[in-house]
Amino acid sequence: MRFQGKEGVVRASATAVFLAASLTAACTMDASVGNDPEWLATLIRELESQPVANPPAFIARYDYRGQVVYYLPARCCDIPSNVYSAAGTIICHADGGFSGGGDERCSDFLTARKNETIIWRDPRGAA
């Protein structure tokens, strides 16, 4: 590309400004996990800041009752699992807890969920 005279300098400057703005916009877009929402990336960062669970934590995406949901299994003992809506709201605890059966708000989750996709698995392995 060849720029000549004042017009060339202006064109080169405009091109540089456009490139800088494009790169800035790309870098400031919401960080997400693939096509998944920002709240999920925040949850993953939070899990990575905690000690490694045994078994290691993972998050799976499913279709459940006509909607996309995200499942974070119970970590241990009496800690319940979380089933999140696509917006990041906990809609139920499918299993775990004191009874091992969750909160009974989605008692069919483990049998009715479909189309599993593992979104994230703790890369640190077992404790």
Legacy VTK file of the C-alpha trace (Angstrom):
# vtk DataFile Version 3.0
C-alpha trace
ASCII
DATASET POLYDATA
POINTS 127 float
0.000 0.000 0.000
1.459 3.356 -1.017
0.384 6.734 0.404
1.543 9.998 -1.196
1.331 13.571 0.054
-1.101 14.984 2.637
-3.951 12.851 1.370
-1.854 9.719 1.870
-0.949 10.736 5.420
-4.611 11.371 6.247
-5.600 8.009 4.734
-2.823 6.227 6.659
-3.859 7.974 9.889
-7.512 7.062 9.355
-6.534 3.462 8.717
-4.432 3.356 11.890
-7.261 4.857 13.966
-9.744 2.359 12.523
-7.428 -0.574 13.281
-6.776 0.659 16.822
-10.512 1.092 17.471
-11.269 -2.372 16.059
-8.612 -4.035 18.192
-9.762 -2.184 21.303
-13.363 -3.220 20.692
-12.333 -6.833 20.200
-10.320 -6.831 23.418
-13.075 -5.232 25.501
-15.925 -7.500 24.409
-17.404 -9.665 27.137
-15.058 -12.501 27.953
-16.977 -15.717 27.691
-16.476 -19.415 27.355
-17.123 -20.020 23.660
-20.712 -18.939 23.071
-21.561 -19.207 26.733
-22.446 -16.222 28.928
-20.082 -14.012 30.924
-21.488 -15.168 34.284
-20.201 -18.650 33.405
-16.668 -17.356 32.846
-16.900 -15.630 36.240
-18.051 -18.875 37.892
-15.145 -20.763 36.305
-12.634 -18.188 37.567
-14.175 -18.535 41.029
-13.873 -22.338 40.924
-10.257 -22.081 39.764
-9.451 -19.849 42.739
-10.676 -22.525 45.188
-8.849 -25.692 46.215
-9.215 -28.561 43.756
-12.313 -30.647 44.445
-12.172 -34.429 44.608
-13.389 -35.417 42.096
-12.326 -32.333 40.106
-15.133 -29.887 39.322
-16.709 -29.603 35.900
-19.577 -27.693 34.326
-21.871 -29.264 31.741
-24.490 -27.704 29.507
-27.751 -29.590 28.910
-31.173 -29.186 27.392
-33.723 -29.596 30.176
-37.465 -28.922 30.016
-37.072 -26.926 26.814
-34.270 -24.665 28.000
-30.479 -24.600 28.117
-29.144 -25.155 31.629
-25.719 -25.501 33.201
-24.923 -28.143 35.820
-22.211 -27.928 38.473
-22.172 -31.317 40.266
-22.010 -31.681 44.023
-18.414 -31.320 45.202
-18.515 -33.482 48.271
-20.535 -34.829 51.114
-23.490 -32.578 51.977
-22.837 -29.863 49.397
-25.626 -29.779 46.777
-25.175 -29.498 43.034
-26.353 -26.393 41.199
-28.462 -26.234 38.050
-28.267 -22.754 36.517
-30.554 -21.130 33.964
-28.951 -19.644 30.848
-29.125 -16.278 32.679
-27.057 -17.614 35.592
-29.793 -18.012 38.189
-29.758 -21.200 40.266
-33.026 -22.923 39.407
-32.527 -25.985 41.601
-30.124 -28.340 43.335
-30.513 -31.628 41.435
-28.597 -33.827 43.856
-26.348 -33.697 46.900
-27.179 -31.934 50.131
-28.048 -33.664 53.406
-30.462 -36.136 51.803
-28.371 -36.680 48.679
-31.468 -35.924 46.593
-31.044 -32.186 46.201
-33.894 -29.784 46.918
-36.521 -31.755 44.919
-37.347 -28.750 42.681
-35.937 -30.650 39.683
-36.058 -34.249 40.864
-36.157 -35.490 37.255
-33.060 -33.553 36.147
-30.610 -36.455 36.199
-32.896 -38.586 34.003
-34.503 -35.881 31.828
-31.427 -33.858 30.842
-30.265 -34.232 27.227
-27.432 -33.251 24.900
-24.572 -33.051 27.376
-21.688 -30.781 26.506
-18.838 -30.443 28.992
-18.129 -26.712 29.057
-15.244 -26.787 31.505
-13.309 -29.349 33.522
-10.844 -28.316 36.227
-7.448 -28.770 34.526
-5.660 -29.139 37.854
-6.857 -32.738 38.325
-7.706 -34.484 41.583
-6.438 -33.172 44.906
LINES 1 128
127 0 1 2 3 4 5 6 7 8 9 10 11 12 13 14 15 16 17 18 19 20 21 22 23 24 25 26 27 28 29 30 31 32 33 34 35 36 37 38 39 40 41 42 43 44 45 46 47 48 49 50 51 52 53 54 55 56 57 58 59 60 61 62 63 64 65 66 67 68 69 70 71 72 73 74 75 76 77 78 79 80 81 82 83 84 85 86 87 88 89 90 91 92 93 94 95 96 97 98 99 100 101 102 103 104 105 106 107 108 109 110 111 112 113 114 115 116 117 118 119 120 121 122 123 124 125 126
